[in-house]
Amino acid sequence: MFKTVILAIIANIVVNNCVLENFLGFSHAASGKCLKCRVRNALVTAVIVFVTALAAFPIQNLLYVSGFEYLTVLVLTALALLLAWIAEKVTGNKGTSYPIVAVNSAVLGCALMTAGLGLSFGETAAAAFGTAAGYVLAVVLMAGVESRIDNHYVPKAFRGIPATVLAAAIISMVLVAFK
């Protein structure tokens, strides 16, 4: 069991990274200039991803048994918005757009993917933790790559978003090599 949990965490951090392999939450991970702000938002997003993925396990099972599985996305979105509201109240950051974090595709996509794998609750928790840590890793990697790009000459056509997407594609190819 312990080996399975550790492998699930490592796999979701490196190999099945939600941002760099599935491009879930990529726009949020690649936005912003301040590294401290990006890491703070990534940590809040990671907590919301983790809690939403943990809650997705019983919610999806309950809705499936009762015949209301089509409400899963709606219920998880409401939960993510509630968690974002709580995060905004706890951290006191009025300028941060936590509702946008809540409807981030990484939050809902990772919650649905981890709940849909057919894992036990412990394995789901490990996968959710790995996904959250992988999101933070992707944000830090993207910030590092963008700072390196800013220090070098980039042709005008590739400045900004094209260079960021190209860098993310190269990082994605590196991570796919782990499979």
N, C-alpha and C positions, 0 to 999 in steps of 0.2 A: 504494500500500500504506500509506504513512504517513498519507494523508488518511483512509483507511478505519479505521485504528487510532485516530486522534484522534476521529473521529466516533463510533466504538464506545464509547470512554471517556466522551465527553460525553453520549451517548445513555443510557448506563447510570447515569450520575450523576444526571441531571436528568429525562429523559423516562421511562425505563423503571426508575425507582427501585423496588427490590424491596420496600421497606417501605411507601412511600407510594402506590405504584400497585397492587401485588399483595398488600399487607398481610402479607408474609412476615416473620416476626420482629418483628411489631409489639408483641407483649406484652413482649418483652425490651427493645425500643427505648424503650418508654414507661414503664419501671419504674425506680424508684430516685429519690432526691432529690439526692444529691451529684453535681454536674456533673463533678468530677474522676473519680469512680468510674464514671460513665456513659461518659465519653470513653475511659477505660482499657479498660473492657469492650467498647466499640465497636471500639477498635483491635485488641484480641485477636480479636474476632469477625471483623473485616475480614481479618485475616491468615488465619484459618481458612477463611473464605469463599474467599479468593483461592487458597490452596493446594489446597483441596478441588475448586474449579472447574477448576484446572489439571490436577489428577490425574484428574478425571472424564473428560476428553477421551480419554486412552489407555485408561483402565479401561473406559469404555463401549464403545469400539471393540473392545477385546480380548474383552470378554464377549459382544458382539454377534456377532463372527466365530466364537467358539467355541460359540455356541448357549446361553449362560448369561445372557442379558440380564436375566432376572428377578432376578438376584443384584446388580444394579447398586446399588440402594438400600442393601442390606445391606453391601456392600463400602464404599460411600461413608460410611455411618454409622460403620463400624469405623474408617475413616481419620480421620473428624472426631473421634471419641473419642480416638484416638491423638494427634492434634494438640492436643486440649484437655489431655490428660495432660502432654504436652511443655510446653505453655504454662504450666501450673500449676507444673511443676518449674522452668522458666526464670525466671518472674516471682516465684515464692515466695509468691504470694498464696493462703493457705489458705482465707480467708473467701469468696473468689469462687467461684461455682458454675460452673466451666468445663465440666463435663459437660453442664450445662443449655445452655451456649453451643453445645456440639458438636451437640446434637440440636435446636437452634434451627431453625425452618422456613426461615429465611433461608439458612442454610448449605447444607442439602440441596436446597432449592428452587432456589436460584441455581446450584448446581453442576449440577443436572439440566437447568435451562433453558439455560445457556450451552453445555453439551455437546450438547444436542439441537438446536441451531440450524443445524448443518451447516457450521460455520465452520472455517477452518484453525486450526492451533495458535496462531499469532500473534494472529489475530483473537479466538480464545477467551481468550487471555491478556489482551488489551485489554478485552474484555467483562468478564472476571473482576475486573480492576483497577477498572474503572468501577463494577461492582456493589459491590465492597468500599468504595470511596470514597463511593458513594451511600448505603451503610448508615451510615457515619460521619456524613455530612451529615444524614441523617434523624434520627439520635440527637441531634445537636447542635440541629437545628431543634425537635425535640420538647421538649428541655430548655429552650430559650429560650421556647417558647410556654407551657410549664407555669409557668415563672417569672413570665411576664406574667399568666397566669391567677391565680396565687397572690396577686398584688398588687392585684387588683380583686375587687369583689363578684361572687360567683357564687351563684345560687339553690341552695338545699340539694339539690334533686333533681339538679342538674348537677355537683356537686362530685365530684372524683376521676376515676374512669374515664369517666363520660359526657362530661365536659368534654374529656378527653384524646382520646377517639374523635371527638368533634365537631371538635376542632381539627385532628386528622389528616385528617379528611374534607375540611375546607376547604383544607388544604395540598395534598391529593391533587387537588382540583379545579383548583387553580392549576397544578400540574404537568401535568395532562392538557391544559391549554390550550396547552402547548408542542408537542403532537402535530399 
